[in-house]
Each structure stands twice: as structure tokens, then as C-alpha cells.
Amino acid sequence: MSSDTLVAASTKPIILSLLMSGESYGYQILQRVRRVSGGKMQWSSAMLYPVLRRLEKDGLIRSEWRVSDEHRMRKYYILTSRGRKELAAEKDRWRNVQEALGKLWAAAKPAVDPAGGD
């Protein structure tokens, strides 16, 4: 799995988790992802907005346009009850992956190359 594939797989649970704490708009989601990842995840708006549209189409989130404090129209995204249920399922799936990897990595011993190379 490429790192791009891993990022793509993680977008749904990350976005749903962020929206669990309350509504948010696109740029704010990008900033929160950057902050919670310590800058290791640098999502772009070109990557985010198609995912938001798909999550909305799937009924996991809904959106509404409102005037922001800066008097500009801003689209806010809100987690739906279906999205909360999906987030619970996503948590279980990701915990299973984390548990399996933890066991594998804890048991793994570095192989010794008989030729002495790396």
C-alpha cells in the first residue's frame, strides 16, 4: 500500500472524528488535520472537498451554507446520526488493524543477512 493509499483510507475516519466534536468548514478541517498530526499530514483542498462530497452523498455528513463572522458565505459540515454509527464501525476497524500491527511488530525480530549486507 502506498502512502497515498493509506492517506486516502484514513480520510473518512479522520473527518468523521473531527466532526464528532462539532461542525466545521473546509479550511478549518485542513488546519485541524495539520494540527492533530503535528504537521505530518498536509491535506490539500483538492483532496478534501471530493471526500466531503462523497461523505455527504453517502449520508454520513450534511452541509449548510451560512454567513461567517467575516460576513462571507461559508459551507459548514455536520456529522449525521448515520455518520456517528459509521464512525463507531471505523474505530473498530482501525483498532483491529492497530492491534494486529502491534502484535506483529512486537514479535518481529530483524532478519540477519547472511551476506552481511543491509
C-alpha positions in Angstrom: 0.0 0.0 0.0 1.4 3.4 -1.0 1.4 6.2 1.5 -1.2 7.9 -0.8 -3.4 4.9 -0.4 -3.0 5.0 3.3 -3.9 8.7 3.4 -6.9 8.1 1.3 -8.1 5.2 3.5 -7.7 7.4 6.6 -9.6 10.4 5.4 -13.1 9.1 6.3 -12.4 8.2 9.9 -10.4 11.4 10.4 -13.1 13.7 9.0 -15.9 11.9 10.9 -13.8 12.1 14.1 -13.2 15.8 13.7 -16.9 16.5 13.0 -17.8 14.4 16.1 -16.7 17.4 18.2 -18.9 19.8 16.2 -19.5 21.4 12.8 -16.6 22.7 10.8 -15.8 24.2 7.4 -13.3 23.0 4.8 -10.3 25.2 5.7 -10.8 24.6 9.4 -10.8 20.9 8.8 -7.5 21.2 6.9 -6.0 23.2 9.8 -7.2 20.7 12.4 -5.8 17.8 10.5 -2.4 19.6 10.3 -2.5 20.4 14.0 -3.6 17.0 15.3 -0.9 15.3 13.1 1.8 17.6 14.3 2.2 18.8 10.7 2.8 15.3 9.3 -0.4 15.3 7.4 -0.7 18.1 4.8 -4.0 17.7 3.2 -5.0 19.9 0.3 -8.4 21.4 -0.5 -8.2 19.5 -3.9 -8.1 16.3 -1.8 -10.5 17.3 0.9 -13.6 18.6 -1.0 -14.2 15.5 -3.1 -14.1 13.4 0.1 -16.6 15.8 1.8 -18.9 15.5 -1.2 -18.7 11.7 -1.1 -19.4 11.6 2.7 -22.4 13.9 2.1 -23.7 11.7 -0.8 -23.4 8.7 1.5 -25.4 10.4 4.2 -22.6 10.5 6.7 -22.4 14.3 6.9 -24.6 17.1 5.8 -23.7 20.7 4.9 -25.2 24.1 5.0 -24.2 27.5 3.8 -24.0 30.3 6.4 -22.6 33.7 6.7 -19.3 33.6 8.7 -18.2 36.1 11.3 -16.2 37.8 8.5 -19.5 38.2 6.6 -18.6 35.7 3.9 -20.6 32.7 2.8 -19.0 29.5 4.3 -20.1 25.9 3.9 -20.3 24.1 7.2 -20.2 20.3 7.5 -22.1 18.5 10.2 -22.0 14.8 11.3 -25.3 12.9 10.9 -26.6 10.1 13.1 -25.6 7.7 10.3 -22.1 9.3 10.3 -21.9 8.6 14.1 -22.7 5.0 13.5 -20.2 4.7 10.7 -17.5 6.4 12.9 -18.1 3.7 15.5 -17.6 1.0 12.9 -14.5 2.8 11.5 -13.0 2.9 15.0 -13.4 -0.8 15.4 -11.8 -1.5 12.0 -8.8 0.8 12.7 -8.3 -0.6 16.2 -8.2 -4.1 14.8 -5.5 -3.0 12.3 -3.6 -1.3 15.0 -3.8 -4.3 17.3 -2.6 -6.7 14.6 0.3 -4.5 13.6 1.3 -4.0 17.2 1.4 -7.8 17.7 3.4 -8.3 14.5 5.9 -5.5 15.3 6.4 -6.6 18.9 7.1 -10.2 17.7 9.3 -9.3 14.8 13.0 -9.9 15.0 15.3 -8.3 12.5 16.4 -10.9 9.9 20.1 -11.3 9.7 21.5 -11.1 6.2 24.0 -14.0 5.8 25.9 -11.9 3.2 26.4 -9.2 5.8 24.7 -6.5 3.7 21.8 -4.3 4.6 
